[in-house]
């Protein structure tokens, strides 16, 4: 009765989790203590997997606790790491728990780059190990019964959870052991065994027979799964009928009592006849038979109650005391999250999108201010301000032009611009080579995948590379577009530089050469000290103040920092999801609202100042004497001012371009690593799939079965064996049996004529070779020779057995040589006792005269 079913564990292939996780951490998190801590956690996770899956597990609570901790950790990292074929690509390989493999190939296995697949298989092992621990419990005490019931209910819940989630977790057809039908059946089996444990406890505690009958009747087990389960199905029905018969007797329903006992007797008789090798039910059979005999006797002599038919008996109720334990993470009571400080992936993505929104907002505000500054500089240069009001002598360089020249020389002048422009093509070429190499890796692997898919057709069951690489190719196309736009921008910068290069070179000359290059003119001394000049100076000073405020505002915008992690974590905890756009827009308005207002005020103030400067300059121009010399001087001064502005902008653009290319190099290197990792993972998956396909092909029959000739299908007597009148029972399913060695070959045939002639000849006397006796024809109704007659020939190469063939012989080999002889009772002669010493192997008899073969060497019996 205490034969319980346990489930075998799945076997996993070794996987290095630390390396890909550490690589993702290094790419996604800035260096420092947090990154190092996360990498250490990845190493601990890898050690935990090896402990849980890399060695045989004992049927003990501690081993189950290790499996549960690993499962909990997988559930914890699932929202924190993007495990997929095109991100963190880790291929998990598991073997089918119920497949034993074959001679030509290993057992059936499945390899998937899916964390959900790993979770499913680990949970399967948790349920399987729990069933094994439950089966090992001592059911003679309450502690063992409670532990067994708890583990069976947990196993049932684990298998039920797999049934509900496996298809969505894998997104493809699973192996048989974790298919919904299989795990659904296993869940019912585990739940039935938990109910059986409660039945055993109720029986031991001598509870009411009606309750015991309902408990036994509730143990529903699918009959076609295993013979043990079929036997238990009958046993539990028999127990239910037995205890219900006791209740019928108490209710004075003696006919019903006998009917139920007869049904119970038939059920246990079926178990005894069909499943005796699995379960011993002798005690139960004796108990039911005694009760049935007593009930019949009392009814025959006293009650004379009619025994109803089985179909007329009222159905027995059911009482369930067990239910599947739901899978609620964490399953382990000792679980500690190794990545507790790492935020979930959804939060990471939301923070990343928020940072992009923030960068776009800051860049837009800074761009507005820089455009306004460039506009102001352009307006002043077109008006030759402030040089026009500083040029009092007409033959010296204005101070504003000298300041601009000094600034250009301090920044390196045209040599700086030339070097920056020279570096751009090298940086661009480096980025192009990295991007081209990344896409080349994808192209080569995709070509190989397409070739194998064409070759193996439907057998090549994995995600096509062209579909898998769509996100990567879209990312690569985006980088191509960025590089193309950068090339166009570089061309515009070079063209602009060439148009202003001579003027910038003039600014880089000493003051004397610069003064000589500027035409002289009549001084405008009469304008010095006038009201219009004072107004212009005031307005220009105010404009310079606006520019300085703008520079400080730009620095303030760049320095603003706010960590949105806590906001997103709170939203995820409260709502179970993150509305990133709504949260980000609200926070950006709160943080940068005041800065946006200051930028708009600065732009409006500049607009008013420029309008006033232009009006004042018109008055200044009317008052200033105009001639050709003064106009030419003013034009040169304007060009020098414009050259300074262009130099500043060109250097800023080129430095920004150099920084862009260097940052893009880091991004493209990460992209290349991503492509390299996924290609390597795909190659590993491809090799595993090719190996499985080769094994599958090797297991397939190379040709259809060839029918045997008629003479090979007949018996030694020459006739086909008669068909047995007894029906052949269906083959039994043997659970857990080991493969048996091949049958021992039968001994060679010994003809009757040879045996009689040899037996009648005295020892040591030569006997003439006897003619071969004809094969006796079996009498009608018989199936051939006697059962004790050995087959005509042992399995192996065909030897000549008919007269006239060279080397023909009917004499048997000596016993000392023949390893197929089982004893001396069928020897054609009796070995002489003279040659045999007690405790030693027998010596061979003398070689018979007329034996056509030379004497064979002697091999003693082992």
C-alpha positions in Angstrom: 0.0 0.0 0.0 2.9 2.4 0.6 4.3 2.3 -2.9 4.5 6.0 -3.9 5.3 7.5 -7.3 8.2 10.0 -7.4 9.4 12.0 -10.4 12.9 12.0 -11.9 15.0 15.1 -12.0 15.9 16.9 -15.2 19.6 17.3 -16.0 21.0 20.7 -17.0 24.1 21.5 -19.0 26.7 23.8 -17.4 26.2 27.5 -18.2 28.4 30.5 -17.2 26.0 33.2 -15.9 28.7 35.5 -14.5 30.4 36.6 -17.7 27.3 37.8 -19.7 25.7 39.4 -16.6 29.0 41.2 -15.6 29.3 42.5 -19.2 25.8 43.8 -19.1 26.4 45.5 -15.7 29.6 47.1 -16.9 27.8 48.5 -20.0 24.7 49.7 -18.2 26.0 51.0 -14.8 28.8 53.5 -14.2 32.0 52.3 -12.6 32.3 52.3 -8.9 31.2 50.5 -5.8 27.7 49.7 -7.2 29.1 48.1 -10.4 31.6 46.0 -8.4 28.9 44.9 -6.0 26.6 43.8 -8.9 29.4 41.9 -10.5 30.1 40.1 -7.2 26.4 39.2 -7.0 26.6 37.7 -10.5 29.4 35.5 -9.4 27.4 34.3 -6.4 24.5 33.6 -8.7 26.7 31.4 -10.9 27.9 29.5 -7.8 24.4 29.0 -6.6 23.4 27.5 -10.0 26.3 25.1 -9.9 25.3 24.0 -6.4 21.7 23.6 -7.3 22.1 21.9 -10.7 25.7 20.9 -11.2 25.8 17.9 -8.9 23.5 15.1 -7.8 21.1 16.2 -5.1 20.3 14.2 -1.9 16.7 13.5 -1.1 16.8 15.9 1.8 15.3 19.2 2.8 18.6 21.1 2.5 18.9 20.1 -1.2 15.3 21.3 -1.9 16.1 24.5 -0.1 19.0 25.1 -2.5 16.8 24.6 -5.5 14.1 26.9 -4.1 16.7 29.6 -3.4 17.9 29.4 -7.0 14.4 29.5 -8.3 13.6 32.6 -6.2 16.8 34.3 -7.4 15.8 33.6 -11.0 12.4 35.3 -10.3 14.2 38.2 -8.7 16.6 38.9 -11.6 14.0 38.4 -14.3 12.7 42.0 -14.2 16.3 43.3 -13.8 18.2 41.7 -16.7 17.0 41.6 -20.3 17.4 37.9 -21.0 16.6 37.4 -24.7 18.2 36.2 -27.9 19.3 39.7 -29.0 20.3 41.2 -25.6 21.7 39.0 -22.8 21.8 35.8 -24.8 22.4 32.8 -22.5 21.4 29.4 -23.8 20.0 27.0 -21.2 20.1 23.3 -22.2 18.0 20.7 -20.3 17.5 17.0 -21.0 14.1 15.3 -20.9 13.6 13.8 -17.5 11.8 10.7 -18.9 13.9 10.0 -22.0 16.6 7.4 -21.6 18.4 8.1 -24.9 19.6 5.5 -27.4 22.8 3.8 -28.6 23.4 6.4 -31.4 22.4 9.6 -29.6 21.8 11.0 -26.2 18.5 11.7 -24.6 16.2 14.3 -26.0 17.1 17.8 -24.9 16.1 21.4 -25.6 18.3 24.5 -25.7 16.7 27.9 -25.5 18.0 31.4 -24.7 15.1 32.0 -22.4 15.2 32.7 -18.6 11.5 31.5 -18.5 12.7 28.1 -19.8 15.3 28.0 -17.0 12.7 28.9 -14.4 10.3 26.2 -15.7 12.9 23.5 -15.6 14.2 24.5 -12.1 10.6 24.5 -10.8 10.1 21.0 -12.3 13.1 19.8 -10.4 11.7 21.4 -7.2 8.5 19.4 -7.6 10.4 16.3 -8.6 12.7 16.5 -5.6 9.8 17.2 -3.3 8.1 14.1 -4.5 11.2 12.0 -3.9 11.6 13.5 -0.4 7.9 12.7 0.3 8.4 9.1 -0.9 11.3 8.7 1.6 9.2 9.7 4.6 8.5 7.2 7.4 4.7 6.9 7.4 4.5 5.1 10.7 4.5 8.4 12.6 2.6 11.7 12.4 5.7 13.8 11.5 6.4 11.6 8.5 2.8 11.7 7.4 2.7 15.5 7.7 6.0 16.0 5.8 4.9 13.6 3.0 1.5 15.4 2.6 3.2 18.8 2.6 5.7 17.8 -0.1 3.2 16.1 -2.3 0.9 19.2 -2.2 3.9 21.4 -3.0 4.9 19.1 -5.9 1.3 19.2 -7.2 1.3 23.0 -7.1 4.7 23.2 -8.8 3.6 21.0 -11.7 0.3 22.8 -12.0 2.1 26.2 -12.2 4.3 24.8 -15.0 1.1 23.6 -16.8 -0.3 27.1 -16.6 2.8 29.0 -17.7 5.1 26.8 -19.8 3.7 27.7 -23.2 3.9 31.5 -22.6 7.4 31.1 -21.0 8.9 29.2 -23.9 7.0 30.4 -27.0 7.6 27.1 -28.7 6.9 23.4 -28.3 8.4 22.1 -25.0 9.9 18.6 -24.4 7.5 15.9 -23.3 8.3 16.1 -19.6 7.3 19.7 -19.2 4.4 19.7 -21.7 1.1 20.8 -20.3 -0.4 17.3 -20.5 2.5 15.7 -18.7 2.8 18.1 -15.8 -1.0 18.3 -15.5 -1.1 14.5 -15.0 1.9 14.7 -12.6 0.0 17.4 -10.6 -3.0 15.1 -10.3 -0.8 12.2 -9.3 0.9 14.2 -6.5 -2.4 15.5 -5.2 -3.8 12.0 -5.2 -0.8 10.7 -3.2 -1.2 13.5 -0.7 -4.9 12.4 -0.3 -3.6 8.8 0.1 -1.4 10.0 2.9 -4.4 11.5 4.7 -6.3 8.2 4.1 -3.5 6.3 5.8 -3.6 8.7 8.7 -7.4 8.4 9.0 -7.1 4.6 8.9 -4.4 4.6 11.5 -6.4 7.0 13.7 -9.5 4.8 13.3 -11.8 7.5 12.1 -15.4 6.9 11.1 -15.8 4.4 8.3 -17.9 6.9 6.3 -15.2 9.5 6.4 -12.5 6.9 5.5 -14.6 5.7 2.5 -14.9 9.2 1.2 -11.2 9.9 1.7 -10.4 6.7 -0.2 -12.9 7.5 -3.0 -11.4 11.0 -3.5 -8.0 9.5 -4.5 -8.6 9.7 -8.2 -5.6 8.5 -10.3 -5.4 8.3 -14.0 -5.2 4.6 -14.8 -3.3 4.6 -18.0 -0.2 6.4 -16.6 1.6 3.7 -14.7 0.8 0.2 -13.5 1.4 1.3 -9.9 -1.2 4.0 -10.4 -3.6 1.6 -11.9 -3.1 -0.7 -8.9 -3.6 2.1 -6.5 -6.8 3.1 -8.3 -8.2 -0.3 -7.7 -7.0 -0.4 -4.1 -8.5 2.9 -3.2 -11.8 1.9 -4.7 -11.6 -1.3 -2.8 -10.9 0.5 0.5 -13.8 2.9 -0.2 -16.2 0.0 -0.8 -14.9 -1.9 2.3 -15.5 1.0 4.7 -18.8 1.9 3.1 -19.8 -1.8 3.6 -19.2 -1.3 7.3 -21.4 1.8 7.3 -24.1 -0.2 5.5 -23.9 -3.0 8.1 -24.4 -0.4 10.9 -27.4 0.9 9.0 -28.8 -2.7 8.7 -28.4 -2.8 4.9 -26.9 -6.3 4.8 -27.5 -6.8 1.1 -25.6 -3.6 0.3 -22.8 -4.7 2.6 -22.4 -7.9 0.7 -22.6 -6.1 -2.7 -19.9 -3.7 -1.7 -17.6 -6.4 -0.3 -18.0 -8.4 -3.5 -17.0 -5.4 -5.5 -14.0 -4.8 -3.2 -13.0 -8.4 -3.5 -13.1 -8.2 -7.3 -11.0 -5.1 -7.3 -8.2 -6.6 -5.1 -8.4 -9.8 -7.1 -7.5 -7.7 -10.2 -4.6 -6.1 -8.4 -3.3 -9.5 -7.2 -3.5 -11.0 -10.7 -2.2 -8.1 -12.7 0.0 -6.0 -10.5 1.3 -8.4 -7.8 4.9 -7.5 -8.7 4.3 -3.8 -7.9 2.1 -3.9 -4.8 1.4 -6.6 -2.2 -2.2 -6.5 -1.2 -2.4 -9.9 0.7 -3.5 -8.3 4.0 -6.2 -6.3 2.3 -7.4 -9.3 0.4 -7.6 -11.4 3.6 -9.5 -8.6 5.4 -12.0 -8.2 2.7 -12.5 -11.9 2.2 -13.1 -12.5 5.9 -15.6 -9.7 6.1 -17.3 -11.0 2.9 -17.5 -14.6 4.2 -19.0 -13.4 7.6 -21.5 -11.2 5.9 -22.6 -13.9 3.5 -23.0 -16.4 6.4 -25.1 -14.0 8.5 -27.2 -13.1 5.5 -27.8 -16.7 4.5 -28.8 -17.9 7.9 -30.4 -14.8 9.5 -31.3 -11.7 7.4 -31.9 -13.1 3.9 -31.5 -9.6 2.5 -31.4 -9.2 -1.3 -27.9 -8.4 -2.7 -28.3 -5.5 -5.1 -26.4 -5.3 -8.4 -23.3 -3.2 -8.6 -24.9 -0.6 -10.8 -27.7 -0.2 -8.3 -25.4 0.7 -5.4 -25.5 4.3 -4.3 -22.3 6.2 -5.2 -19.9 6.9 -2.4 -19.3 10.6 -1.6 -15.9 12.2 -1.7 -14.0 14.2 0.9 -10.9 16.1 -0.1 -8.4 17.2 2.5 -5.6 18.3 0.2 -5.1 21.0 -2.4 -2.1 22.0 -4.6 0.2 24.5 -2.9 0.3 27.6 -5.0 3.7 28.9 -6.2 4.2 32.2 -4.4 7.7 33.7 -4.6 9.8 33.5 -2.6 9.5 29.8 -2.0 12.5 29.6 0.2 12.3 30.9 3.7 16.0 31.7 3.7 16.0 33.7 0.4 18.1 36.9 0.2 18.1 38.8 -3.1 21.7 39.0 -4.4 20.7 41.9 -6.6 18.6 43.7 -4.0 20.1 47.1 -4.8 19.6 46.8 -8.5 16.5 48.4 -9.8 14.1 46.5 -12.1 14.7 46.7 -15.8 11.4 48.6 -16.3 12.7 51.2 -13.9 16.0 51.3 -15.7 14.3 51.8 -19.1 12.1 54.5 -17.6 15.1 56.3 -16.2 16.8 56.1 -19.5 13.9 57.6 -21.4 13.6 60.3 -18.7 17.3 61.2 -19.1 16.8 61.4 -22.9 13.8 63.8 -22.3 15.9 65.8 -19.9 18.8 66.0 -22.4 16.5 67.1 -25.2 15.0 69.8 -23.0 18.4 71.1 -21.8 19.9 71.0 -25.3 16.9 72.9 -26.7 17.3 75.7 -24.1 21.0 75.9 -24.6 20.6 75.9 -28.4 18.1 78.8 -28.1 20.6 80.8 -26.0 23.5 80.1 -28.3 21.5 81.0 -31.4 20.5 84.3 -29.7 24.2 85.0 -28.9 25.3 84.3 -32.4 22.5 86.5 -33.7 23.7 89.4 -31.4 27.3 89.0 -32.5 26.3 89.0 -36.1 24.2 92.2 -35.7 27.1 93.9 -33.9 29.6 92.8 -36.5 27.4 94.1 -39.3 27.3 97.5 -37.5 31.0 97.4 -36.8 30.3 97.7 -33.1 31.9 98.3 -30.7 34.9 99.1 -33.0 33.1 102.0 -34.7 32.9 104.0 -31.4 36.4 102.9 -30.3 38.1 104.0 -33.5 38.9 107.6 -32.5 42.3 108.0 -34.2 41.6 106.4 -37.5 45.1 104.8 -37.7 45.2 102.4 -34.8 43.6 99.1 -34.1 40.5 99.4 -32.0 40.7 97.8 -28.6 37.8 95.3 -29.2 39.7 94.0 -32.3 42.9 93.6 -30.3 41.0 91.7 -27.6 39.6 89.4 -30.3 43.0 88.9 -31.9 44.5 88.0 -28.5 41.7 85.5 -27.8 42.2 83.8 -31.2 46.0 83.6 -30.7 45.6 82.1 -27.2 43.3 79.4 -28.6 45.9 78.4 -31.2 44.7 80.2 -34.2 44.3 78.5 -37.5 46.7 75.7 -36.4 44.1 74.5 -34.0 41.4 74.5 -36.6 43.6 72.8 -39.1 44.5 70.0 -36.6 40.9 69.5 -35.6 39.8 69.2 -39.2 42.6 66.8 -39.9 41.6 64.5 -37.1 37.9 64.2 -38.2 38.4 61.8 -41.1 40.4 59.4 -38.9 37.7 59.4 -36.3 35.0 58.9 -38.9 36.9 56.0 -40.6 37.4 54.3 -37.3 33.7 54.4 -36.5 32.8 53.2 -40.0 35.1 50.2 -39.7 33.6 49.2 -36.3 30.1 49.5 -37.7 30.9 47.6 -40.9 32.6 44.8 -38.9 29.6 44.5 -36.6 27.2 44.1 -39.5 29.5 41.7 -41.3 29.3 39.4 -38.3 25.5 39.4 -38.5 25.6 38.9 -42.3 27.9 35.8 -42.1 25.8 34.2 -39.4 22.6 34.9 -41.2 23.9 33.4 -44.4 24.9 30.2 -42.6 21.5 30.0 -40.9 19.7 30.4 -44.2 21.9 27.7 -45.8 21.2 25.2 -43.0 17.5 26.1 -43.0 17.4 25.4 -46.8 19.2 22.1 -46.2 17.2 20.8 -43.2 13.9 22.5 -44.0 11.4 21.9 -41.2 13.9 20.2 -38.9 15.8 23.5 -38.5 13.6 24.7 -35.7 15.0 27.9 -34.3 14.2 31.6 -34.8 15.4 32.7 -38.2 18.4 35.0 -38.0 16.8 37.6 -40.3 13.9 38.0 -37.8 16.2 37.9 -34.7 18.5 40.5 -36.1 15.9 43.1 -37.0 16.4 45.2 -33.9 20.2 45.1 -34.4 19.9 45.9 -38.0 17.6 48.8 -37.2 20.1 50.1 -34.7 22.9 49.7 -37.2 20.9 51.6 -39.9 20.4 54.4 -37.3 24.2 54.6 -36.8 24.7 54.7 -40.5 22.3 57.6 -40.7 24.1 59.4 -37.9 27.4 59.0 -39.6 26.0 60.3 -42.9 24.6 63.4 -41.2 28.0 63.9 -39.4 29.8 63.7 -42.7 27.5 66.4 -44.1 28.0 68.6 -41.1 31.8 68.1 -41.4 31.6 69.3 -45.0 29.7 72.4 -44.0 32.2 73.2 -41.3 35.1 72.8 -43.7 33.4 75.0 -46.3 32.8 77.7 -43.8 36.4 77.6 -42.5 37.7 78.0 -46.0 35.6 81.1 -46.6 36.9 82.8 -43.4 40.4 81.3 -43.2 42.3 84.4 -44.5 40.6 86.8 -42.1 41.1 84.4 -39.2 44.8 84.2 -40.2 44.9 88.0 -40.2 43.6 88.1 -36.6 46.5 85.8 -35.6 49.2 88.3 -36.7 51.0 90.7 -34.4 49.4 94.1 -33.7 51.8 96.0 -36.0 51.0 93.7 -39.0 47.3 93.8 -38.1 47.3 97.6 -38.0 49.1 97.8 -41.3 46.4 95.6 -42.9 43.6 97.9 -41.7 43.2 101.0 -43.9 43.5 104.4 -42.1 40.9 107.1 -42.3 40.0 110.6 -41.0 39.3 110.4 -37.3 35.8 111.0 -36.0 36.9 113.0 -32.9 33.9 115.2 -33.1 31.6 112.2 -32.2 33.6 111.4 -29.0 31.6 112.3 -25.9 28.4 112.8 -27.8 25.1 111.5 -26.4 24.5 109.0 -29.1 27.9 107.4 -28.5 27.2 107.2 -24.8 23.9 105.5 -25.5 25.5 103.0 -27.8 28.2 102.2 -25.1 25.5 101.7 -22.5 23.4 99.4 -24.7 26.5 97.4 -25.7 27.4 97.0 -22.0 23.9 95.8 -21.2 24.1 93.3 -24.1 27.4 92.0 -22.8 25.8 91.6 -19.4 23.0 89.5 -21.0 25.6 87.3 -22.6 27.4 86.7 -19.3 24.1 85.9 -17.6 23.3 83.5 -20.5 26.6 81.7 -20.0 26.0 81.2 -16.3 22.4 80.0 -17.1 23.8 77.5 -19.5 26.2 76.1 -16.8 23.3 76.0 -14.3 21.3 74.0 -16.8 24.1 71.5 -17.3 24.6 71.0 -13.5 20.9 70.3 -12.6 20.6 66.6 -11.6 17.6 64.7 -10.1 17.4 60.9 -9.6 14.1 59.7 -10.8 14.7 56.1 -9.7 12.7 56.5 -6.4 9.8 58.1 -8.3 9.6 55.2 -10.8 10.0 52.6 -8.1 7.1 54.1 -6.1 4.9 54.1 -9.2 5.8 50.5 -10.0 5.1 49.4 -6.5 1.7 51.2 -6.3 0.4 50.6 -9.8 2.3 47.6 -11.0 3.3 49.6 -14.1 5.1 52.9 -14.9 3.5 55.7 -16.9 6.9 57.2 -17.8 5.7 60.0 -20.0 3.2 61.5 -17.5 5.7 61.2 -14.6 8.7 62.6 -16.6 6.8 65.5 -18.1 5.5 66.5 -14.7 8.9 66.3 -13.0 10.7 68.1 -15.9 8.2 71.0 -15.7 8.8 71.2 -11.9 12.6 71.1 -12.1 13.3 73.1 -15.3 10.3 75.4 -15.3 12.1 78.3 -13.7 15.1 77.8 -16.1 12.9 77.9 -19.1 11.3 81.1 -17.9 14.8 82.7 -17.4 15.8 81.7 -20.9 12.7 83.3 -22.4 13.3 86.5 -20.4 16.9 86.6 -21.7 15.8 86.2 -25.3 13.2 88.9 -24.9 15.7 91.3 -23.2 18.2 90.8 -26.0 15.6 91.5 -28.7 14.8 94.9 -27.1 18.5 95.7 -26.7 19.3 94.9 -30.3 16.4 97.0 -31.5 17.7 100.0 -29.5 21.3 99.4 -30.7 20.2 99.5 -34.3 18.2 102.7 -33.7 21.1 104.4 -32.0 23.6 103.2 -34.7 21.4 104.9 -37.3 21.8 108.2 -35.4 25.5 107.6 -35.1 25.9 106.9 -38.8 24.1 110.2 -39.7 26.5 112.2 -37.5 29.6 110.4 -38.7 31.5 111.8 -41.8 31.3 109.4 -44.6 34.1 108.9 -47.3 35.7 106.1 -49.2 38.6 105.7 -46.8 36.4 105.4 -43.8 34.0 103.0 -45.5 36.8 100.7 -46.5 38.3 100.8 -43.0 34.9 100.1 -41.5 34.4 97.1 -43.8 37.7 95.6 -42.8 36.9 96.0 -39.1 33.6 94.3 -39.7 35.2 91.4 -41.4 37.7 91.0 -38.5 34.8 90.9 -36.0 33.0 88.4 -38.2 36.2 86.3 -38.5 36.5 86.2 -34.7 32.9 85.0 -34.3 33.4 82.3 -36.9 36.6 81.2 -35.3 34.9 80.8 -31.9 32.0 78.9 -33.5 34.2 76.7 -35.7 36.4 75.6 -32.8 33.4 74.9 -30.7 31.8 72.8 -33.6 35.0 70.9 -34.3 35.6 70.1 -30.7 32.0 69.0 -30.3 32.4 66.9 -33.4 35.6 65.2 -32.0 33.8 64.5 -28.8 30.8 63.2 -30.8 33.0 60.8 -32.7 34.8 59.6 -29.6 31.6 59.0 -27.8 30.1 57.3 -30.9 33.2 55.0 -30.9 32.3 53.7 -27.4 28.7 53.2 -28.4 29.7 51.4 -31.6 32.1 49.2 -29.6 29.2 48.2 -27.3 27.1 47.5 -30.4 29.9 45.4 -31.8 30.1 43.4 -28.5 26.4 42.9 -28.6 26.6 41.6 -32.2 29.6 39.4 -31.3 27.9 38.0 -28.3 24.6 37.1 -30.1 26.6 35.6 -33.0 28.6 33.5 -30.6 25.5 32.4 -28.9 23.8 31.6 -32.2 26.9 29.6 -33.2 26.7 27.6 -30.0 23.0 27.0 -30.5 23.7 26.0 -34.1 26.3 23.5 -33.1 24.0 22.0 -30.4 21.1 21.8 -32.9 23.3 20.2 -35.6 24.5 17.6 -33.0 20.9 16.8 -32.1 19.9 16.5 -35.7 22.8 14.2 -36.4 21.8 12.0 -33.5 18.2 12.1 -34.6 19.2 11.1 -38.1 21.4 8.3 -36.7 18.4 7.0 -34.8 16.2 6.8 -37.8 16.1 3.4 -39.7 18.3 3.5 -42.8 16.1 1.0 -44.7 12.7 -0.7 -44.3 12.6 -3.9 -42.3 13.5 -7.0 -44.5 11.3 -10.0 -44.1 13.0 -13.2 -43.0 13.0 -16.3 -45.3 10.6 -19.0 -44.5 13.2 -21.5 -43.4 14.5 -19.1 -40.8 11.1 -18.6 -39.3 10.4 -22.3 -38.8 11.3 -24.3 -35.7 14.1 -27.0 -35.5 11.5 -29.7 -36.3 10.7 -28.1 -39.6 7.2 -26.9 -38.8 5.8 -23.6 -37.6 5.0 -23.5 -33.9 1.4 -24.1 -33.1 -0.6 -21.1 -32.0 -1.4 -21.2 -28.3 -5.0 -21.4 -27.3 -4.4 -19.2 -24.3 -4.8 -15.5 -25.0 -1.6 -13.6 -24.7 -1.9 -10.9 -21.9 -1.0 -7.3 -22.7 2.5 -6.4 -22.0 3.1 -4.8 -18.6 4.7 -1.4 -18.2 7.7 -1.8 -16.0 8.7 1.4 -14.1 12.3 1.9 -13.5 13.6 -1.5 -14.6 17.2 -1.8 -15.7 18.1 -3.1 -19.1 18.7 -6.9 -19.1 21.7 -8.6 -20.7 21.0 -10.6 -23.9 19.8 -14.1 -23.7 22.4 -16.9 -23.5 22.7 -18.8 -26.8 21.3 -22.4 -26.7 23.6 -25.4 -26.8 24.3 -27.2 -30.1 22.0 -30.1 -31.2 22.9 -33.7 -30.3 21.4 -36.3 -32.6 19.9 -39.4 -31.1 21.7 -41.9 -33.4 25.1 -40.5 -32.5 24.2 -40.5 -28.8 23.1 -44.1 -28.8 26.1 -45.4 -30.7 28.5 -43.6 -28.5 26.8 -44.7 -25.3 26.8 -48.4 -26.4 30.5 -48.4 -27.2 32.8 -49.3 -24.4 35.2 -46.7 -23.1 38.2 -46.2 -25.3 36.7 -48.4 -28.1 36.5 -46.9 -31.6 33.1 -46.6 -33.1 32.4 -46.2 -36.8 30.7 -43.0 -37.8 27.0 -43.5 -37.8 24.8 -42.3 -40.7 22.8 -39.3 -39.9 19.4 -40.1 -38.6 16.5 -38.6 -40.4 14.7 -35.7 -38.8 11.6 -37.2 -37.1 8.3 -35.7 -38.2 6.2 -34.5 -35.4 3.0 -36.3 -34.7 -0.3 -34.5 -35.4 -1.2 -32.3 -32.5 2.4 -31.8 -31.4 4.5 -28.7 -32.0 7.8 -30.3 -32.7 10.6 -32.0 -30.8 10.6 -32.5 -27.1 11.2 -29.5 -25.0 14.5 -30.9 -23.7 15.9 -31.1 -27.3 18.5 -28.3 -27.9 18.2 -26.2 -31.0 19.8 -27.5 -34.1 22.5 -24.8 -34.0 23.7 -22.0 -31.8 23.4 -18.5 -33.1 26.4 -17.5 -35.2 28.0 -18.3 -38.6 26.3 -21.2 -40.4 28.2 -24.5 -40.1 27.8 -27.5 -42.5 25.3 -30.0 -41.0 24.5 -32.3 -44.0 26.4 -35.4 -45.4 28.6 -35.0 -48.3 29.9 -31.5 -47.4 33.6 -31.5 -46.7 34.2 -31.5 -42.9 30.7 -32.8 -42.2 30.3 -34.0 -38.6 27.5 -34.8 -36.2 29.7 -35.5 -33.2 29.5 -32.9 -30.4 32.5 -31.1 -29.2 34.1 -32.2 -25.9 32.4 -30.7 -22.8 35.6 -29.1 -21.7 35.6 -26.9 -24.8 31.9 -26.3 -25.3 30.7 -23.3 -23.2 27.0 -23.8 -24.1 26.5 -27.2 -22.4 24.6 -26.9 -19.2 25.3 -30.3 -17.7 26.3 -33.8 -18.3 22.9 -35.3 -18.6 22.8 -34.8 -22.4 26.3 -35.9 -23.2 26.7 -38.7 -25.7 29.1 -40.4 -23.4 29.8 -40.3 -19.7 33.1 -38.8 -18.7 35.3 -41.3 -16.9 35.6 -40.6 -13.2 39.2 -41.6 -13.3 40.2 -38.3 -14.8 38.3 -36.1 -12.4 39.6 -35.1 -9.0 37.2 -33.6 -6.5 37.6 -29.8 -6.4 39.0 -29.6 -9.9 37.3 -28.9 -13.2 36.5 -32.0 -15.3 39.1 -33.2 -18.0 37.9 -33.8 -21.5 37.1 -37.3 -22.7 39.4 -38.9 -25.3 39.0 -37.7 -28.9 36.5 -39.8 -30.7 37.7 -41.8 -33.7 36.7 -40.5 -37.0 36.5 -36.9 -35.8 37.5 -35.0 -38.9 38.8 -31.9 -37.1 42.1 -31.7 -35.2 42.1 -32.0 -31.4 40.7 -28.8 -29.9 42.6 -27.1 -27.0 41.1 -27.6 -23.6 39.5 -24.8 -21.7 38.4 -25.6 -18.2 34.9 -24.6 -17.0 34.8 -21.5 -15.0 
